[in-house]
């Protein structure tokens, strides 16, 4: 099964209890970047990333998996929690505590940015970095080293800085990846929005 089909199937299964799915199958976003950065990676791990991302989308943006209206606020929150929990459960079941920790830092930062009315491009830059950070962790990077970006971003919440995308780009260059180009391409796309 290819990544797109696996993601569509997992999103449909997770959303079944919450309502109808859109007519168009969702395309993977961060799971696709994960697979591109680590071509030998487990497709189920990439799917778990997509489940977590869908939880984020349900909470803050537009769902790819459920056709919910603006008045379905409580359903969106509950469904978002469910998607998020399913993805984290899959990652935790692999014994990947450092991955769970990195994703928790991501969600905390995005939650803060939403409350502070930050731009979605800030969120997207953090998602891109976190996806690459998961690959770096799997290649043996120390969790504290990968999570340093979030320390920098959180410090920037309290004081003016160059901005989240610039901070992310500087941190991305320090990650131990075979090919940095897919991450840089995503960061360029985020900066162009």
Beta strands, then each sheet from edge to edge (+ up, - down):
end
